[in-house]
Amino acid sequence: MVLKVSEHSTDILTAPHKFRILAYQGDSHYYLGNYRQAEAAYKTALTFKDACSSSKATQKQYDGLKDPMPDIDIKYHLHLCLVKLKDIKQALAVLQSVPSKQRKTKINMAIAKLHHQTGNIVHAVTAYNKVLKECPLAIEAAEGLLSLGVKGAEVNAMMIEMVGINGLEWISGWLKAHAYLFQQTEYPAAINTLKQLDDNSPLCNSNRLLVAIGKSYYFYGDRKNALIYLQRAYRLNPLMQDGLCTLAMCLYMEKHNRELEKLLPTSYTDESSIDSHMWIVLAFVCYSNSNYSKALCLAQKACSVDPRNIEALLLHGMILTSMKKYSEAILQFRKANDIASYLFDPHKGMVDCYIASHKMRNAVTAASNCCKQMNNHPKALTLYASILMKDPTTVGKAKILLERALTMDEYYLPAIYMVAQIYEQEGNYSPAVALLHKQALDQPTCRLYQMLGDLSVKQNQLEKAFDFYYSALNLDPNNKRVMESLESLGKPCNTSTATSADSTGPVLNGSLLDATFSGVNNAENESTPFNNAVHEEDTFMDSDHEGSGSDISI
């Protein structure tokens, strides 16, 4: 109303006052979430200042004032509006209109983030460097530089003055861990460094540190250990946002549906009170209850709010896969892969969709790319081998890849299962039994004992087969296919008669030939979420790997 009155009476407001009121109007719209109206008000304020600047009368009137109409904060808020409206290019242009010498630290930080988001690495590094020079404890800027490939020693040098302060010695460890983390091949080193901070630094039991450890385990493919740390972080701060989506993904993949539902808010007033992270949790809950249409709706909403959220893109692809919309699912997995090529799940999702669509050549190409982008990680090699094994002419190459995977991680169960299958196909029962028996001693699983039982039957060693099958049932009493194997041999399915020698461990379902690719979670007959629409015998599940005696094994 005051602005309207000032149009007819110039005495009611001076030029700086009118400029301020236009800015207040923009602020009011911004905090109410009316970003279009806020953008218009801020632009009106800036236009008004330009008009006053070109007026000689106005300039003379305020010659004594240093800056009667400061516009830096207005441009910063205008950029926030444009970011909310997803006009990144215009938001960057607004910030860059501020002269370099007048840019505050928050302006440089915002410029760095926008350049980082749009892939302008050189400009992003320059802006992050300016932030660190002005604020040597700007951890976010330091992490931004590390993620862009700047060496940890260089970043540490810019923060060296602060690192020596008593109580801040942990900063060097934090930077070292994130330097390893962003290399995407040094996850064990990153995990060990972060765990040392959790054990021996003032940062111990910090929510942010626990989330960093959990995410590192998740990137490395160890969802079980990721859950331990992410759940610790959640117990410390049930309102946390960073790491919540990763926690939801791990809970779903490990079939902890009750724990997943506990992440939901106990009460909310309306949709506006739910942030983008909670949309993803809601989508996971609906998906775990097989409510695909509602889960799809929620996942699409989450992706629209944050198009670069990895968990949202993966979930979107998983839901589409379950609905047998393979082409659309591949697009989502490809988007996730473009953002995080170091993750196994997007590669696995694409391969499964190609197999379900009977596009084996595309599946082979996707698996080959997975090996290249993941630096021949055991999971990637095993995924590639699982496809090559479907063609009798490439089984030899598959065997070489699997042996290579086992040289890197001798306890990776999916690779072990497949090598045993190849031995069986070749008629080499003794090496298969030796391989499986060694693993059953180190990390017993139901599937290992079942496969040992199947091989013993083929060697006509029925007493050994009975022992192996009963050991399998001790671990999974409801395993129907083990029961069927015992019944076919004329033995009752009573786990109490199992011998004690091999009574600790978990097997899978099916004969050795049929079971190798079957999806299993927690040693039960569950198919991988990426393969709900794919035949069980055509897939393998990485989460069946139950550890190698080390915290950081996949």
Backbone hydrogen bonds, N-H to C=O, Kabsch-Sander energy under -0.5 kcal/mol:
donor,donor_aa,acceptor,acceptor_aa,energy
5,V,1,M,-2.4
6,S,2,V,-2.3
7,E,3,L,-0.7
7,E,4,K,-0.9
8,H,5,V,-1.5
9,S,5,V,-1.4
12,I,9,S,-0.8
18,K,14,T,-2.6
19,F,15,A,-2.5
20,R,16,P,-2.3
21,I,17,H,-2.5
22,L,18,K,-2.3
23,A,19,F,-1.9
24,Y,20,R,-2.7
25,Q,21,I,-2.4
26,G,22,L,-2.0
27,D,23,A,-2.7
28,S,24,Y,-2.6
29,H,25,Q,-2.1
30,Y,26,G,-2.5
31,Y,27,D,-2.6
32,L,28,S,-1.1
33,G,30,Y,-1.5
34,N,29,H,-2.7
35,Y,33,G,-1.4
38,A,34,N,-2.3
39,E,35,Y,-2.6
40,A,36,R,-2.1
41,A,37,Q,-2.3
42,Y,38,A,-2.7
43,K,39,E,-2.3
44,T,40,A,-2.1
45,A,41,A,-2.2
46,L,42,Y,-2.3
47,T,43,K,-2.5
48,F,44,T,-2.5
49,K,45,A,-2.0
50,D,46,L,-2.1
51,A,47,T,-2.2
52,C,48,F,-2.2
53,S,49,K,-2.5
54,S,50,D,-1.4
55,S,52,C,-0.9
56,K,54,S,-0.6
59,Q,55,S,-2.1
60,K,56,K,-2.4
61,Q,57,A,-1.8
62,Y,58,T,-1.3
63,D,60,K,-1.1
65,L,62,Y,-1.1
75,K,71,D,-2.5
76,Y,72,I,-2.1
77,H,73,D,-2.4
78,L,74,I,-2.5
79,H,75,K,-2.2
80,L,76,Y,-1.7
81,C,77,H,-2.1
82,L,78,L,-2.2
83,V,79,H,-2.3
84,K,80,L,-2.3
85,L,81,C,-1.8
86,K,83,V,-1.6
87,D,82,L,-3.2
88,I,86,K,-0.9
91,A,87,D,-2.0
92,L,88,I,-2.4
93,A,89,K,-1.8
94,V,90,Q,-2.1
95,L,91,A,-1.8
96,Q,92,L,-2.4
97,S,93,A,-0.8
97,S,94,V,-0.6
98,V,95,L,-1.6
102,Q,99,P,-1.5
103,R,99,P,-0.6
103,R,100,S,-1.1
108,N,104,K,-2.1
109,M,105,T,-2.5
110,A,106,K,-2.1
111,I,107,I,-2.4
112,A,108,N,-2.6
113,K,109,M,-2.3
114,L,110,A,-2.2
115,H,111,I,-2.5
116,H,112,A,-2.6
117,Q,113,K,-2.6
118,T,114,L,-1.9
119,G,115,H,-0.6
119,G,116,H,-0.8
120,N,115,H,-2.4
121,I,119,G,-1.6
124,A,120,N,-2.2
125,V,121,I,-2.8
126,T,122,V,-2.1
127,A,123,H,-2.3
128,Y,124,A,-2.7
129,N,125,V,-2.4
130,K,126,T,-1.8
131,V,127,A,-1.9
132,L,128,Y,-2.4
133,K,129,N,-2.1
134,E,130,K,-1.7
135,C,131,V,-3.1
138,A,135,C,-2.1
139,I,137,L,-1.9
142,A,138,A,-2.0
143,E,139,I,-2.8
144,G,140,E,-2.0
145,L,141,A,-2.2
146,L,142,A,-2.2
147,S,143,E,-2.4
148,L,144,G,-1.0
148,L,145,L,-0.6
149,G,146,L,-1.5
150,V,145,L,-2.2
155,V,151,K,-1.9
156,N,152,G,-2.8
157,A,153,A,-1.8
158,M,154,E,-1.2
159,M,155,V,-0.8
159,M,156,N,-0.7
160,I,157,A,-0.7
162,M,159,M,-0.8
163,V,159,M,-1.8
164,G,160,I,-1.2
165,I,162,M,-1.4
168,L,165,I,-2.3
171,I,168,L,-1.6
172,S,169,E,-1.0
173,G,169,E,-0.6
174,W,170,W,-2.3
175,L,171,I,-2.7
176,K,172,S,-2.5
177,A,173,G,-2.5
178,H,174,W,-2.2
179,A,175,L,-2.1
180,Y,176,K,-2.0
181,L,177,A,-2.5
182,F,178,H,-2.4
183,Q,179,A,-0.6
183,Q,180,Y,-0.9
184,Q,180,Y,-0.6
184,Q,181,L,-1.2
186,E,180,Y,-0.8
190,A,186,E,-2.2
191,I,187,Y,-2.9
192,N,188,P,-2.5
193,T,189,A,-2.2
194,L,190,A,-2.4
195,K,191,I,-2.5
196,Q,192,N,-1.7
197,L,193,T,-1.4
198,D,194,L,-1.7
199,D,195,K,-1.4
200,N,196,Q,-3.0
201,S,197,L,-0.8
204,C,201,S,-2.0
206,S,203,L,-1.4
210,L,206,S,-2.6
211,V,207,N,-2.3
212,A,208,R,-2.0
213,I,209,L,-2.3
214,G,210,L,-2.6
215,K,211,V,-2.8
216,S,212,A,-2.0
217,Y,213,I,-2.3
218,Y,214,G,-2.1
219,F,215,K,-3.0
220,Y,216,S,-1.8
221,G,217,Y,-0.7
221,G,218,Y,-1.0
222,D,217,Y,-2.6
223,R,221,G,-1.1
226,A,222,D,-1.8
227,L,223,R,-2.3
228,I,224,K,-1.4
229,Y,225,N,-1.6
230,L,226,A,-2.6
231,Q,227,L,-2.7
232,R,228,I,-1.4
233,A,229,Y,-2.3
234,Y,230,L,-2.2
235,R,231,Q,-2.3
236,L,232,R,-1.6
237,N,233,A,-2.0
240,M,237,N,-2.0
244,L,241,Q,-1.8
245,C,241,Q,-0.6
247,L,243,G,-2.3
248,A,244,L,-2.4
249,M,245,C,-2.3
250,C,246,T,-2.5
251,L,247,L,-2.5
252,Y,248,A,-2.2
253,M,249,M,-2.8
254,E,250,C,-2.1
255,K,252,Y,-1.7
256,H,251,L,-2.9
257,N,255,K,-1.1
260,L,256,H,-2.0
261,E,257,N,-2.1
262,K,258,R,-1.2
263,L,260,L,-1.5
264,L,261,E,-1.4
273,S,270,D,-1.4
274,I,271,E,-2.1
275,D,273,S,-0.5
279,W,275,D,-1.3
280,I,276,S,-1.3
281,V,277,H,-1.7
282,L,278,M,-2.7
283,A,279,W,-2.2
284,F,280,I,-2.4
285,V,281,V,-2.3
286,C,282,L,-2.4
287,Y,283,A,-2.6
288,S,284,F,-2.6
289,N,285,V,-1.1
290,S,287,Y,-1.8
291,N,286,C,-2.8
292,Y,290,S,-1.4
295,A,291,N,-2.4
296,L,292,Y,-2.7
297,C,293,S,-1.9
298,L,294,K,-2.3
299,A,295,A,-2.6
300,Q,296,L,-2.5
301,K,297,C,-1.9
302,A,298,L,-2.5
303,C,299,A,-2.4
304,S,300,Q,-1.9
305,V,301,K,-1.9
306,D,302,A,-2.5
309,N,306,D,-1.8
310,I,308,R,-0.7
313,L,309,N,-2.1
314,L,310,I,-2.8
315,L,311,E,-2.6
316,H,312,A,-2.4
317,G,313,L,-2.3
318,M,314,L,-2.7
319,I,315,L,-2.7
320,L,316,H,-2.1
321,T,317,G,-2.2
322,S,318,M,-2.2
323,M,319,I,-1.6
324,K,321,T,-1.7
325,K,320,L,-3.1
326,Y,324,K,-1.0
329,A,325,K,-2.2
330,I,326,Y,-2.5
331,L,327,S,-1.4
332,Q,328,E,-1.4
333,F,329,A,-2.5
334,R,330,I,-2.5
335,K,331,L,-1.9
336,A,332,Q,-2.3
337,N,333,F,-2.3
338,D,334,R,-2.2
339,I,335,K,-1.4
340,A,336,A,-2.8
343,L,340,A,-1.6
347,H,343,L,-0.6
348,K,344,F,-2.5
349,G,345,D,-2.7
350,M,346,P,-2.1
351,V,347,H,-2.5
352,D,348,K,-2.5
353,C,349,G,-1.9
354,Y,350,M,-2.4
355,I,351,V,-2.4
356,A,352,D,-2.5
357,S,353,C,-1.7
358,H,355,I,-1.6
359,K,354,Y,-3.2
360,M,358,H,-0.7
363,A,359,K,-2.0
364,V,360,M,-2.5
365,T,361,R,-2.1
366,A,362,N,-2.7
367,A,363,A,-2.4
368,S,364,V,-2.4
369,N,365,T,-2.4
370,C,366,A,-1.8
371,C,367,A,-1.8
372,K,368,S,-1.8
373,Q,369,N,-3.0
374,M,370,C,-2.1
375,N,372,K,-1.0
376,N,371,C,-3.4
381,L,377,H,-2.5
382,T,378,P,-2.2
383,L,379,K,-2.4
384,Y,380,A,-2.4
385,A,381,L,-2.5
386,S,382,T,-2.2
387,I,383,L,-1.0
387,I,384,Y,-0.7
388,L,384,Y,-2.0
389,M,385,A,-2.1
390,K,387,I,-1.4
391,D,388,L,-1.4
394,T,391,D,-2.0
395,V,392,P,-0.7
398,A,394,T,-2.0
399,K,395,V,-2.4
400,I,396,G,-1.7
401,L,397,K,-2.1
402,L,398,A,-2.5
403,E,399,K,-2.4
404,R,400,I,-2.0
405,A,401,L,-2.2
406,L,402,L,-2.3
407,T,403,E,-1.4
408,M,404,R,-1.0
409,D,405,A,-2.0
412,Y,409,D,-1.7
413,L,411,Y,-1.0
415,A,412,Y,-0.5
416,I,412,Y,-1.6
417,Y,413,L,-2.9
418,M,414,P,-1.7
419,V,415,A,-2.5
420,A,416,I,-2.3
421,Q,417,Y,-1.8
422,I,418,M,-2.3
423,Y,419,V,-2.5
424,E,420,A,-2.1
425,Q,421,Q,-2.6
426,E,422,I,-2.0
427,G,423,Y,-0.6
427,G,424,E,-1.1
428,N,423,Y,-2.5
429,Y,427,G,-1.4
432,A,428,N,-1.2
433,V,429,Y,-2.7
434,A,430,S,-2.6
435,L,431,P,-2.5
436,L,432,A,-2.5
437,H,433,V,-2.9
438,K,434,A,-2.0
439,Q,435,L,-1.6
440,A,436,L,-2.3
441,L,437,H,-1.5
442,D,438,K,-1.6
443,Q,439,Q,-3.7
446,C,506,P,-9.9
446,C,507,V,-0.5
447,R,507,V,-2.7
448,L,506,P,-0.9
449,Y,445,T,-1.7
450,Q,446,C,-2.2
451,M,447,R,-2.6
452,L,448,L,-2.3
453,G,449,Y,-2.2
454,D,450,Q,-2.6
455,L,451,M,-2.3
456,S,452,L,-2.2
457,V,453,G,-2.0
458,K,454,D,-1.7
459,Q,455,L,-1.5
460,N,457,V,-1.5
461,Q,456,S,-3.3
462,L,460,N,-0.8
465,A,461,Q,-2.0
466,F,462,L,-2.6
467,D,463,E,-2.0
468,F,464,K,-2.6
469,Y,465,A,-2.8
470,Y,466,F,-2.7
471,S,467,D,-2.1
472,A,468,F,-2.1
473,L,469,Y,-2.3
474,N,470,Y,-1.8
475,L,471,S,-1.1
476,D,472,A,-2.2
479,N,476,D,-1.9
480,K,478,N,-1.0
483,M,479,N,-1.9
484,E,480,K,-2.7
485,S,481,R,-1.8
486,L,482,V,-2.2
487,E,483,M,-2.7
488,S,484,E,-2.3
489,L,485,S,-0.8
489,L,486,L,-0.7
490,G,487,E,-1.4
491,K,486,L,-2.4
494,N,492,P,-1.4
495,T,493,C,-0.6
497,T,494,N,-1.7
498,A,495,T,-1.5
503,S,500,S,-1.2
505,G,503,S,-0.5
507,V,446,C,-7.5
508,L,446,C,-0.8
515,A,511,S,-2.9
516,T,512,L,-0.9
518,S,515,A,-1.6
521,N,524,E,-0.7
524,E,521,N,-1.6
526,E,524,E,-2.0
531,N,528,T,-2.4
532,N,529,P,-0.7
534,V,531,N,-1.7
538,D,535,H,-1.8
539,T,536,E,-1.5
541,M,518,S,-0.6
542,D,540,F,-0.5
544,D,541,M,-1.1
545,H,542,D,-1.6
546,E,544,D,-0.7
548,S,550,S,-0.6
553,S,550,S,-1.2
